[in-house]
Amino acid sequence: MKYRVTITQDEDGMFVAEAPSLPGCVSQGNTRDEALHNIKEAVQAYVESLRKHNEPIPPSIAEETIEV
């Protein structure tokens, strides 16, 4: 499954990663790579929890990029 994540840097220099389609699924790291690794683990745990509780799982995304 694929989920869109956003990564921003906060005022303290930490990288904050969030999965907008999974409410409350947020993580962070000292580097972009660490934040990306941590949000991947958070998304996996989030989806596993939804499955365990028989909750609906948000659909995977399909995204394209174009050059103009």
TORVEXZA-582574 format. One record per atom (N, C-alpha, C): x, y negated, z negated; residue in one letter; atom name; residue number from 1. Coordinates in pm, whole numbers, padded with zeros to 5 digits, always signed. Example, Ala and Ser with C-alpha at 12.3 -4.5 7.8 and 13.67 -1.06 7.14 Angstrom:
<pts>
{pt {+01319,+00569,-00780},A,N,1};
{pt {+01230,+00450,-00780},A,CA,1};
{pt {+01320,+00330,-00780},A,C,1};
{pt {+01285,+00225,-00708},S,N,2};
{pt {+01367,+00106,-00714},S,CA,2};
{pt {+01290,-00003,-00787},S,C,2};
</pts>
This chain:
<pts>
{pt {+00084,+00118,+00000},M,N,1};
{pt {+00000,+00000,+00000},M,CA,1};
{pt {+00089,-00124,+00000},M,C,1};
{pt {+00037,-00230,+00059},K,N,2};
{pt {+00110,-00356,+00065},K,CA,2};
{pt {+00028,-00465,-00002},K,C,2};
{pt {+00095,-00543,-00086},Y,N,3};
{pt {+00032,-00657,-00151},Y,CA,3};
{pt {+00121,-00779,-00134},Y,C,3};
{pt {+00059,-00892,-00110},R,N,4};
{pt {+00132,-01018,-00097},R,CA,4};
{pt {+00177,-01061,-00235},R,C,4};
{pt {+00302,-01107,-00246},V,N,5};
{pt {+00351,-01163,-00371},V,CA,5};
{pt {+00411,-01301,-00342},V,C,5};
{pt {+00401,-01387,-00440},T,N,6};
{pt {+00465,-01518,-00430},T,CA,6};
{pt {+00576,-01522,-00534},T,C,6};
{pt {+00684,-01590,-00500},I,N,7};
{pt {+00795,-01608,-00593},I,CA,7};
{pt {+00828,-01757,-00598},I,C,7};
{pt {+00823,-01811,-00719},T,N,8};
{pt {+00857,-01951,-00740},T,CA,8};
{pt {+00962,-01959,-00850},T,C,8};
{pt {+01033,-02069,-00853},Q,N,9};
{pt {+01133,-02088,-00958},Q,CA,9};
{pt {+01078,-02191,-01056},Q,C,9};
{pt {+01080,-02157,-01185},D,N,10};
{pt {+01025,-02249,-01285},D,CA,10};
{pt {+01130,-02351,-01328},D,C,10};
{pt {+01091,-02440,-01418},E,N,11};
{pt {+01178,-02550,-01459},E,CA,11};
{pt {+01302,-02502,-01535},E,C,11};
{pt {+01299,-02380,-01586},D,N,12};
{pt {+01415,-02325,-01657},D,CA,12};
{pt {+01505,-02242,-01566},D,C,12};
{pt {+01470,-02233,-01437},G,N,13};
{pt {+01551,-02159,-01342},G,CA,13};
{pt {+01512,-02013,-01324},G,C,13};
{pt {+01413,-01967,-01401},M,N,14};
{pt {+01366,-01829,-01386},M,CA,14};
{pt {+01280,-01818,-01260},M,C,14};
{pt {+01283,-01701,-01197},F,N,15};
{pt {+01200,-01675,-01080},F,CA,15};
{pt {+01076,-01602,-01127},F,C,15};
{pt {+00960,-01657,-01093},V,N,16};
{pt {+00832,-01603,-01135},V,CA,16};
{pt {+00763,-01543,-01014},V,C,16};
{pt {+00725,-01416,-01024},A,N,17};
{pt {+00660,-01345,-00914},A,CA,17};
{pt {+00517,-01313,-00954},A,C,17};
{pt {+00425,-01329,-00859},E,N,18};
{pt {+00284,-01306,-00885},E,CA,18};
{pt {+00220,-01236,-00766},E,C,18};
{pt {+00128,-01145,-00795},A,N,19};
{pt {+00051,-01078,-00691},A,CA,19};
{pt {-00090,-01137,-00696},A,C,19};
{pt {-00122,-01236,-00611},P,N,20};
{pt {-00249,-01307,-00620},P,CA,20};
{pt {-00374,-01219,-00612},P,C,20};
{pt {-00370,-01110,-00539},S,N,21};
{pt {-00489,-01027,-00526},S,CA,21};
{pt {-00510,-00934,-00646},S,C,21};
{pt {-00415,-00935,-00741},L,N,22};
{pt {-00425,-00854,-00862},L,CA,22};
{pt {-00420,-00950,-00981},L,C,22};
{pt {-00535,-00997,-01026},P,N,23};
{pt {-00539,-01099,-01132},P,CA,23};
{pt {-00456,-01062,-01255},P,C,23};
{pt {-00369,-01154,-01294},G,N,24};
{pt {-00287,-01133,-01412},G,CA,24};
{pt {-00161,-01054,-01388},G,C,24};
{pt {-00137,-01011,-01265},C,N,25};
{pt {-00017,-00933,-01234},C,CA,25};
{pt {+00097,-01029,-01203},C,C,25};
{pt {+00177,-01057,-01306},V,N,26};
{pt {+00285,-01154,-01297},V,CA,26};
{pt {+00410,-01094,-01360},V,C,26};
{pt {+00526,-01127,-01306},S,N,27};
{pt {+00652,-01084,-01363},S,CA,27};
{pt {+00754,-01193,-01337},S,C,27};
{pt {+00876,-01171,-01382},Q,N,28};
{pt {+00981,-01270,-01361},Q,CA,28};
{pt {+01117,-01204,-01359},Q,C,28};
{pt {+01219,-01282,-01327},G,N,29};
{pt {+01355,-01233,-01327},G,CA,29};
{pt {+01452,-01348,-01321},G,C,29};
{pt {+01579,-01319,-01350},N,N,30};
{pt {+01683,-01422,-01344},N,CA,30};
{pt {+01719,-01457,-01201},N,C,30};
{pt {+01693,-01364,-01107},T,N,31};
{pt {+01720,-01387,-00964},T,CA,31};
{pt {+01594,-01350,-00885},T,C,31};
{pt {+01591,-01392,-00758},R,N,32};
{pt {+01478,-01354,-00672},R,CA,32};
{pt {+01469,-01203,-00660},R,C,32};
{pt {+01583,-01137,-00641},D,N,33};
{pt {+01584,-00992,-00627},D,CA,33};
{pt {+01530,-00924,-00753},D,C,33};
{pt {+01571,-00972,-00869},E,N,34};
{pt {+01523,-00914,-00994},E,CA,34};
{pt {+01373,-00936,-01009},E,C,34};
{pt {+01326,-01056,-00977},A,N,35};
{pt {+01182,-01084,-00985},A,CA,35};
{pt {+01104,-00995,-00889},A,C,35};
{pt {+01156,-00975,-00769},L,N,36};
{pt {+01090,-00890,-00670},L,CA,36};
{pt {+01085,-00745,-00719},L,C,36};
{pt {+01195,-00697,-00774},H,N,37};
{pt {+01198,-00561,-00830},H,CA,37};
{pt {+01096,-00549,-00944},H,C,37};
{pt {+01092,-00647,-01032},N,N,38};
{pt {+01002,-00642,-01147},N,CA,38};
{pt {+00855,-00650,-01107},N,C,38};
{pt {+00822,-00733,-01006},I,N,39};
{pt {+00681,-00743,-00965},I,CA,39};
{pt {+00639,-00614,-00894},I,C,39};
{pt {+00732,-00549,-00825},K,N,40};
{pt {+00698,-00421,-00761},K,CA,40};
{pt {+00659,-00319,-00868},K,C,40};
{pt {+00736,-00313,-00975},E,N,41};
{pt {+00703,-00223,-01085},E,CA,41};
{pt {+00570,-00262,-01150},E,C,41};
{pt {+00546,-00392,-01165},A,N,42};
{pt {+00421,-00439,-01225},A,CA,42};
{pt {+00301,-00404,-01138},A,C,42};
{pt {+00314,-00418,-01007},V,N,43};
{pt {+00204,-00385,-00916},V,CA,43};
{pt {+00177,-00235,-00922},V,C,43};
{pt {+00281,-00155,-00924},Q,N,44};
{pt {+00262,-00010,-00932},Q,CA,44};
{pt {+00187,+00028,-01061},Q,C,44};
{pt {+00227,-00031,-01173},A,N,45};
{pt {+00161,-00003,-01300},A,CA,45};
{pt {+00017,-00051,-01300},A,C,45};
{pt {-00008,-00166,-01239},Y,N,46};
{pt {-00142,-00224,-01231},Y,CA,46};
{pt {-00235,-00130,-01153},Y,C,46};
{pt {-00188,-00085,-01038},V,N,47};
{pt {-00270,+00003,-00953},V,CA,47};
{pt {-00291,+00138,-01023},V,C,47};
{pt {-00189,+00190,-01090},E,N,48};
{pt {-00205,+00315,-01164},E,CA,48};
{pt {-00310,+00300,-01274},E,C,48};
{pt {-00310,+00185,-01341},S,N,49};
{pt {-00409,+00160,-01446},S,CA,49};
{pt {-00550,+00154,-01388},S,C,49};
{pt {-00565,+00088,-01272},L,N,50};
{pt {-00696,+00082,-01207},L,CA,50};
{pt {-00745,+00223,-01175},L,C,50};
{pt {-00656,+00305,-01122},R,N,51};
{pt {-00693,+00444,-01088},R,CA,51};
{pt {-00735,+00521,-01214},R,C,51};
{pt {-00656,+00508,-01319},K,N,52};
{pt {-00682,+00579,-01444},K,CA,52};
{pt {-00819,+00543,-01501},K,C,52};
{pt {-00860,+00417,-01485},H,N,53};
{pt {-00987,+00370,-01539},H,CA,53};
{pt {-01100,+00369,-01436},H,C,53};
{pt {-01076,+00433,-01322},N,N,54};
{pt {-01175,+00441,-01214},N,CA,54};
{pt {-01228,+00305,-01171},N,C,54};
{pt {-01137,+00208,-01169},E,N,55};
{pt {-01171,+00073,-01123},E,CA,55};
{pt {-01140,+00062,-00974},E,C,55};
{pt {-01209,-00027,-00904},P,N,56};
{pt {-01179,-00043,-00760},P,CA,56};
{pt {-01039,-00100,-00740},P,C,56};
{pt {-00972,-00050,-00639},I,N,57};
{pt {-00837,-00096,-00606},I,CA,57};
{pt {-00848,-00194,-00489},I,C,57};
{pt {-00796,-00317,-00506},P,N,58};
{pt {-00800,-00414,-00396},P,CA,58};
{pt {-00733,-00356,-00272},P,C,58};
{pt {-00787,-00386,-00155},P,N,59};
{pt {-00730,-00330,-00033},P,CA,59};
{pt {-00590,-00382,-00005},P,C,59};
{pt {-00514,-00300,+00062},S,N,60};
{pt {-00382,-00337,+00110},S,CA,60};
{pt {-00397,-00450,+00211},S,C,60};
{pt {-00294,-00532,+00227},I,N,61};
{pt {-00302,-00641,+00323},I,CA,61};
{pt {-00241,-00601,+00456},I,C,61};
{pt {-00285,-00667,+00559},A,N,62};
{pt {-00222,-00658,+00690},A,CA,62};
{pt {-00187,-00801,+00727},A,C,62};
{pt {-00062,-00825,+00753},E,N,63};
{pt {-00017,-00962,+00777},E,CA,63};
{pt {+00076,-00964,+00897},E,C,63};
{pt {+00063,-01067,+00976},E,N,64};
{pt {+00149,-01086,+01092},E,CA,64};
{pt {+00216,-01221,+01079},E,C,64};
{pt {+00331,-01235,+01140},T,N,65};
{pt {+00396,-01365,+01147},T,CA,65};
{pt {+00409,-01403,+01295},T,C,65};
{pt {+00402,-01530,+01320},I,N,66};
{pt {+00419,-01579,+01458},I,CA,66};
{pt {+00525,-01689,+01457},I,C,66};
{pt {+00586,-01707,+01568},E,N,67};
{pt {+00684,-01815,+01583},E,CA,67};
{pt {+00628,-01915,+01681},E,C,67};
{pt {+00632,-02041,+01646},V,N,68};
{pt {+00583,-02147,+01734},V,CA,68};
{pt {+00688,-02250,+01757},V,C,68};
</pts>
